[in-house]
Amino acid sequence: MRVTEIRELSVPLEGNISNAVVNFAEHTVSLVAVLTDVVRDGRQVIGLAFNSIGRFAQGGIIRDRVIPRMMAAGTDALLDAEGSGFDPAKVLATAMRNEKPGGHGDRAGAVGALELAFWDLNAKLRGEPAWVTIARHFGTTPQEAMPVYAAGGYYYGTGGAGQLRDELLRYRDMGFDAYKMKIGGASLADDVRRIEEALTVAGDGSRLAVDANGRFGFDEAIAYADAIRPFGLRWYEEIGDPLDYDLNRRVAECYDGPIATGENLFSAVDTRNLLRHGGMRPGRDVFQMDAGISYGLVEYGRMIALMEEHGFDRRFAFPHGGHMINLHIVVGMGLGGCEAYPGVFQPFGGYAAECRLVGSRVVPGASPGFGLEAKDDLRPAIAHLLN
C-alpha cells in the first residue's frame, strides 16, 4: 500500500451572502485528494476532504509546504501499527515538520484538510462510513441519529421584507425544526425585528440561535444581550473577537442565556485558554471548534478531552460548518449535534441525498468514508480534482 500522489483544488463558494463582518462571494475552499495504489472493486482508493466553509483555500501552504513533507516521508512512515491503514497522529506530525509552535491561522486549515483526507482514506480501506472508523479510534459509542439545526438567515444582497421568514419556511419544509440566523450586520432595532420574524417560524426561542460572528465590543454585546434576553434563545454565538476571552467572560457574567463560541480557535492551546479565562459555564454554554480549521481530527480530539477535563460534557460540542465531514465527526465522537447549511455555501454545504433527516435528526449515509462522492453538488469539483 502506497500513497502515490496528493492533490489540492481551490473551489469557489457559490452565492453572494454576508454576515456582520464578511461577504462570502470571494471565499474558496481547499479540496484535497490522497491517491493510493490500492484498488478495490476495480477502482483506485482515494481519500478526500476539505478544510472548512466560510474561510479561504490554503492551496499555497498545502502545495508548497505540506504535500512535499508528506511525499518525502514516504508511506511507511505514515502507516499504523498493523500496516493496514494510516496513523492520523503520524500524518499530523509529518505535516507539521519544521513548523514553530503558535502562528496557527491558515496553516491550521491546510493541515486539517490533509489530515481529514487520511481519515476518509482509512474508512474506505475498511469499507465503512467514516463515523464507524472515528468511533473505533476514540473508543466512543456513536449515536447514529444526531440533532441538527439549519443555519442561514444571512444578510442577502437582494430581497426585502419576509425573505428571512421564507428562507426558514423552506428549511422547515425540508424537515428542520431548529435554526440559526445572523445578527450584528444591521441596527439593533432591525435585528430585533428580524429575530421576531424568524420566531414566527421557529415558534419558540429554544429553537433559534443568533450569531454575531465576532462583531461586538462589550457595550454593543450587552445591548444585544439585554434586547434578546426576553426571547429565551437557544444561544448567543461568537459575541466578540474569538481570542478576547475576557470579553466573553464579562458577557457571561451579565447574560444568563447560553453562549456559543470556539469556531475560530485553531488549537488545543487556544481551547485551554478559553476554558481557563472565557467564563464558559458547564451545562449551559456551547463549544464550536471545527476540525477542518484546527489541524484535523487528532487535534480536535485533544480539544474535546480538554473540555471534559474542565468539567464540560462533550454533548455541548456542536462543531461549526454544516457539511458531511462534521456530520461523521459528530456521530462518531458522540457530540451534541451538528449544523447544516441546506441553502447556502454550495457545493460543500449540506448533506448528500443518502443522509436521512427524520424529526430534525440526521442519519449519515452508508457510503464508505465521509461520503463526499455521494453529494451531487460536490461531484463535479471532485471529478475536476481527479482528472
Phi, psi and omega per residue, in radians:
M1 nan 2.228 -3.052
R2 -2.508 2.444 2.957
V3 -1.393 2.106 -3.071
T4 -1.675 -0.473 -3.084
E5 -2.913 2.629 3.001
I6 -2.223 2.296 -3.089
R7 -2.194 2.733 3.055
E8 -2.349 2.464 3.048
L9 -2.323 2.234 3.074
S10 -1.524 2.059 -3.022
V11 -1.960 2.210 3.125
P12 -1.287 2.543 2.999
L13 -1.377 2.624 3.123
E14 -1.644 2.489 2.996
G15 1.890 2.738 -3.141
N16 -2.117 1.500 -3.116
I17 -2.263 2.793 -3.088
S18 -2.411 2.627 2.872
N19 -1.836 -2.760 -3.077
A20 -1.295 -0.190 -2.996
V21 -2.139 -0.741 -3.000
V22 -2.310 2.759 2.941
N23 -1.813 2.411 -3.002
F24 -1.642 0.064 -3.048
A25 -1.088 -0.470 -3.110
E26 -1.714 0.001 -3.015
H27 -1.355 2.605 -3.130
T28 -2.327 2.907 -3.135
V29 -2.328 2.442 3.071
S30 -1.517 2.001 3.031
L31 -1.707 2.191 -3.022
V32 -2.074 2.442 3.067
A33 -2.196 2.314 3.029
V34 -1.919 1.921 -3.079
L35 -1.627 2.451 3.131
T36 -2.196 3.023 3.060
D37 -1.638 0.172 3.124
V38 -1.443 2.364 3.113
V39 -2.141 2.217 3.092
R40 -2.203 2.252 3.140
D41 0.909 0.664 3.084
G42 1.378 0.130 -3.099
R43 -2.201 2.471 3.089
Q44 -1.136 2.364 3.121
V45 -1.480 2.144 -3.034
I46 -2.314 2.277 3.042
G47 -1.541 2.349 -3.104
L48 -2.244 2.505 3.034
A49 -2.898 3.047 3.049
F50 -2.523 2.961 -3.026
N51 -1.319 -1.232 3.068
S52 -3.020 3.127 -3.106
I53 -1.820 2.517 3.073
G54 1.496 0.361 3.066
R55 -2.240 -2.647 3.029
F56 -2.163 2.722 3.039
A57 -1.121 2.706 3.113
Q58 -2.086 0.730 -3.040
G59 -0.977 -0.708 -3.122
G60 -1.093 -0.818 3.135
I61 -1.120 -0.756 -3.114
I62 -1.105 -0.840 -3.067
R63 -1.302 -0.666 -3.015
D64 -1.515 -0.502 -3.054
R65 -2.050 -0.871 -2.956
V66 -1.353 -0.879 -3.109
I67 -1.061 -0.781 3.118
P68 -1.028 -0.649 3.106
R69 -1.124 -0.749 -3.125
M70 -1.127 -0.780 -3.103
M71 -1.236 -0.577 3.110
A72 -1.213 -0.568 -3.128
A73 -1.194 -0.602 -3.113
G74 1.464 2.750 -3.053
T75 -1.096 -0.711 -3.054
D76 -1.004 -0.587 -3.116
A77 -1.286 -0.186 -3.061
L78 -1.894 -0.170 -3.043
L79 -1.269 2.684 3.051
D80 -1.361 3.127 -3.029
A81 -1.086 -0.565 -3.128
E82 -1.440 -0.279 -3.120
G83 1.324 0.203 -3.106
S84 -1.797 -0.063 3.139
G85 -2.785 -2.935 -3.070
F86 -1.959 2.485 -3.136
D87 -1.545 1.924 -3.093
P88 -1.028 -0.576 3.118
A89 -1.157 -0.653 3.080
K90 -1.191 -0.671 3.082
V91 -1.046 -0.813 -3.137
L92 -1.094 -0.809 -3.121
A93 -1.088 -0.696 3.137
T94 -1.179 -0.757 3.129
A95 -1.091 -0.500 -3.087
M96 -1.688 0.135 -3.130
R97 -0.990 2.288 3.072
N98 1.242 0.284 3.039
E99 -1.715 2.430 3.123
K100 -1.360 2.696 3.014
P101 -1.069 2.669 -3.135
G102 1.312 -2.951 3.112
G103 1.095 0.761 -2.940
H104 -1.196 -1.445 3.075
G105 0.899 -2.407 -3.071
D106 -1.118 -0.438 3.097
R107 -1.008 -0.677 -3.111
A108 -1.126 -0.645 3.095
G109 -1.287 -0.642 3.112
A110 -1.077 -0.860 3.127
V111 -1.180 -0.667 3.131
G112 -1.035 -0.761 3.130
A113 -1.060 -0.773 -3.124
L114 -1.178 -0.809 -3.103
E115 -1.083 -0.712 3.134
L116 -1.151 -0.555 3.093
A117 -1.087 -0.559 3.085
F118 -1.261 -0.530 3.021
W119 -1.136 -0.751 3.076
D120 -1.057 -0.749 3.131
L121 -1.097 -0.797 3.125
N122 -1.018 -0.759 -3.139
A123 -1.130 -0.702 3.129
K124 -1.183 -0.630 3.083
L125 -1.096 -0.525 3.100
R126 -1.586 -0.158 -3.132
G127 1.208 0.671 -3.060
E128 -2.435 2.768 3.045
P129 -1.078 2.644 -3.075
A130 -1.064 -0.582 -3.100
W131 -1.088 -0.539 3.101
V132 -1.194 -0.782 3.092
T133 -1.059 -0.756 -3.121
I134 -1.124 -0.796 -3.137
A135 -1.076 -0.729 3.126
R136 -1.105 -0.761 -3.094
H137 -1.095 -0.767 -3.053
F138 -1.622 -0.052 3.124
G139 1.153 0.628 -3.096
T140 -1.809 2.833 3.044
T141 -1.767 1.853 -3.050
P142 -1.250 2.664 3.057
Q143 -2.045 1.794 -2.900
E144 -1.059 -0.670 3.133
A145 -1.706 2.056 -3.037
M146 -1.959 2.429 3.034
P147 -1.037 2.465 -3.099
V148 -2.451 2.542 3.048
Y149 -2.184 2.640 -3.128
A150 -1.595 2.107 3.125
A151 -1.687 2.301 3.128
G152 -2.963 -2.374 3.093
G153 1.092 0.652 3.119
Y154 -1.370 3.067 3.007
Y155 -1.628 1.918 -3.041
Y156 -1.611 2.683 -3.097
G157 -1.184 -0.480 -3.138
T158 -2.316 2.942 3.104
G159 1.878 2.734 -3.082
G160 -2.262 -2.562 -3.086
A161 -1.027 2.417 3.108
G162 1.562 -0.133 -3.099
Q163 -1.135 -0.724 3.134
L164 -1.109 -0.798 3.137
R165 -1.062 -0.742 -3.136
D166 -1.103 -0.687 3.113
E167 -1.082 -0.856 -3.115
L168 -1.170 -0.543 3.060
L169 -1.112 -0.657 3.086
R170 -1.087 -0.730 3.118
Y171 -1.136 -0.685 3.112
R172 -1.090 -0.699 3.126
D173 -1.131 -0.472 3.090
M174 -1.308 -0.312 -3.139
G175 2.082 0.050 3.112
F176 -1.473 2.548 3.029
D177 -2.273 0.208 3.045
A178 -2.399 2.587 -2.935
Y179 -2.524 2.829 2.997
K180 -2.360 2.479 -3.137
M181 -2.349 2.871 -3.119
K182 -1.610 2.567 3.001
I183 -2.361 2.957 3.079
G184 1.633 -0.151 3.117
G185 -1.696 0.043 3.098
A186 -2.385 -3.097 3.072
S187 -1.200 2.811 3.104
L188 -1.024 -0.756 -3.128
A189 -1.093 -0.750 3.129
D190 -1.158 -0.685 3.124
D191 -1.161 -0.640 3.080
V192 -1.103 -0.694 3.083
R193 -1.116 -0.678 3.113
R194 -1.130 -0.711 3.098
I195 -1.087 -0.764 3.124
E196 -1.095 -0.644 3.085
E197 -1.124 -0.774 3.133
A198 -1.108 -0.613 -3.119
L199 -1.206 -0.346 3.050
T200 -1.154 -0.374 3.063
V201 -1.690 -0.846 -3.111
A202 -1.107 -0.637 3.084
G203 1.501 -0.524 -3.092
D204 -2.626 2.498 -3.116
G205 -1.051 -0.485 -3.132
S206 -1.167 -0.189 3.121
R207 -1.904 0.270 3.122
L208 -2.393 2.147 3.036
A209 -1.886 2.681 3.084
V210 -2.155 2.559 -3.001
D211 -2.301 2.082 3.137
A212 -1.631 -0.113 3.094
N213 0.927 0.690 3.048
G214 1.293 0.331 -2.985
R215 -1.334 -0.514 -2.844
F216 -1.696 2.541 2.771
G217 -1.478 -3.127 -3.005
F218 -1.090 -0.828 -3.056
D219 -1.081 -0.785 3.136
E220 -1.191 -0.652 3.102
A221 -1.023 -0.747 -3.135
I222 -1.253 -0.631 3.085
A223 -1.051 -0.767 3.092
Y224 -1.165 -0.725 3.133
A225 -1.005 -0.782 3.136
D226 -1.108 -0.650 -3.085
A227 -1.285 -0.597 -3.055
I228 -1.623 -0.230 -3.091
R229 -0.900 -0.778 -3.098
P230 -1.102 -0.332 -3.097
F231 -1.366 -0.318 -3.117
G232 1.046 0.839 -3.017
L233 -1.228 2.769 -3.106
R234 -1.034 -0.832 2.972
W235 -2.866 2.862 3.134
Y236 -1.998 1.919 -2.878
E237 -1.803 2.481 3.050
E238 0.634 1.247 -2.979
I239 -1.185 -0.837 -3.128
G240 -2.296 -2.885 3.130
D241 -0.881 2.277 -3.031
P242 -1.078 -0.367 3.119
L243 -1.722 0.056 3.075
D244 -1.560 1.327 -3.083
Y245 -1.106 -0.575 -3.136
D246 -1.153 -0.685 3.086
L247 -1.075 -0.783 3.133
N248 -1.041 -0.738 3.132
R249 -1.102 -0.771 -3.095
R250 -1.149 -0.678 3.099
V251 -1.167 -0.728 3.126
A252 -1.054 -0.518 3.108
E253 -1.277 -0.382 -3.085
C254 -1.823 -0.359 -3.037
Y255 -2.055 2.093 -3.044
D256 -1.553 -0.083 3.061
G257 -1.359 2.893 3.128
P258 -1.129 2.493 3.058
I259 -1.999 2.494 3.086
A260 -2.194 2.417 3.104
T261 -2.849 3.026 3.053
G262 2.086 -0.189 -3.050
E263 -1.151 -0.355 3.121
N264 -1.894 0.433 2.960
L265 -1.690 2.243 -2.941
F266 -1.873 0.046 -3.082
S267 -2.693 2.886 3.061
A268 -1.103 -0.606 3.127
V269 -1.132 -0.732 3.050
D270 -0.999 -0.759 -3.124
T271 -1.133 -0.708 3.095
R272 -1.049 -0.702 3.131
N273 -1.156 -0.666 3.066
L274 -1.094 -0.760 -3.131
L275 -1.132 -0.632 -3.116
R276 -1.375 -0.642 -2.895
H277 -2.165 -0.106 -3.001
G278 -1.606 -0.029 3.089
G279 1.246 0.332 -3.141
M280 -1.183 2.478 -2.982
R281 -1.976 2.058 3.141
P282 -1.013 2.471 3.134
G283 1.397 0.032 -3.101
R284 -2.348 -0.895 -2.974
D285 -1.599 2.765 -2.927
V286 -2.075 2.444 -3.138
F287 -1.918 2.322 -2.989
Q288 -2.164 0.488 3.112
M289 -1.004 2.683 -2.984
D290 -2.311 2.056 -3.096
A291 -1.010 -0.574 -3.084
G292 -1.167 -0.339 3.106
I293 -2.079 0.281 -3.135
S294 -2.407 0.904 3.011
Y295 1.232 0.136 3.069
G296 1.771 -2.936 -2.967
L297 -1.369 -0.468 3.073
V298 -1.093 -0.856 3.125
E299 -1.176 -0.652 3.105
Y300 -1.093 -0.682 3.071
G301 -1.046 -0.631 3.076
R302 -1.146 -0.639 3.102
M303 -1.104 -0.791 3.131
I304 -1.110 -0.704 3.103
A305 -1.063 -0.695 3.104
L306 -1.123 -0.742 3.071
M307 -0.925 -0.862 -3.075
E308 -1.190 -0.618 3.081
E309 -1.092 -0.500 -3.135
H310 -1.659 0.254 3.029
G311 1.551 0.214 3.131
F312 -1.732 2.532 3.115
D313 -1.511 2.360 -3.138
R314 -1.099 -0.285 3.082
R315 -1.237 -0.082 3.012
F316 -1.716 0.277 3.011
A317 -1.753 2.087 3.084
F318 -2.221 1.597 -3.032
P319 -1.009 2.494 3.002
H320 -1.142 2.619 3.016
G321 1.717 1.784 -3.050
G322 -1.554 1.387 -3.057
H323 -2.535 3.092 -3.023
M324 -1.061 -0.731 -3.067
I325 -1.087 -0.850 -3.116
N326 -1.216 -0.461 3.028
L327 -1.037 -0.826 -3.141
H328 -1.163 -0.642 3.112
I329 -1.129 -0.799 -3.133
V330 -1.073 -0.791 -3.140
V331 -1.152 -0.852 -3.066
G332 -1.139 -0.581 -3.105
M333 -1.672 -0.028 3.121
G334 1.147 0.772 -3.116
L335 -1.500 -2.994 -2.982
G336 -1.383 -0.554 -3.095
G337 2.878 -3.091 -3.065
C338 -2.487 2.805 3.118
E339 -1.573 2.688 3.010
A340 -2.353 2.508 3.042
Y341 -1.987 1.309 -3.057
P342 -1.252 -0.326 -3.053
G343 -2.136 -0.050 -3.062
V344 -2.410 2.966 3.029
F345 1.082 0.661 3.019
Q346 -1.334 2.640 0.216
P347 -1.601 0.124 -3.029
F348 -1.643 -0.532 -3.041
G349 -1.215 2.626 3.106
G350 1.421 -2.973 -2.989
Y351 -2.153 2.834 3.069
A352 -1.225 2.797 -3.106
A353 -1.080 -0.461 -3.119
E354 -1.265 -0.241 3.083
C355 -1.428 2.132 -3.055
R356 -1.641 2.365 3.068
L357 -1.878 1.983 -3.079
V358 -2.265 2.022 3.108
G359 1.014 0.746 -3.111
S360 1.030 0.461 2.985
R361 -2.155 2.422 -3.064
V362 -1.912 2.452 3.112
V363 -2.028 2.103 -3.137
P364 -1.154 2.722 3.133
G365 -1.303 -3.133 -3.065
A366 -1.701 0.027 -3.131
S367 -1.080 2.494 3.068
P368 -1.078 2.594 -3.130
G369 1.299 -2.674 3.125
F370 -1.357 -0.157 3.110
G371 1.306 0.409 -3.096
L372 -1.105 -0.581 -3.135
E373 -1.152 -0.340 -3.139
A374 -1.442 -0.109 -3.111
K375 -1.585 1.989 -3.018
D376 -0.986 -0.765 -3.084
D377 -1.128 -0.518 -3.047
L378 -1.566 -0.322 -3.042
R379 -1.000 -0.721 3.121
P380 -1.080 -0.678 3.123
A381 -1.162 -0.678 3.105
I382 -1.101 -0.763 3.120
A383 -1.075 -0.705 3.108
H384 -1.090 -0.736 -3.129
L385 -1.135 -0.647 -2.996
L386 -1.603 -0.247 -3.123
N387 -1.569 nan nan
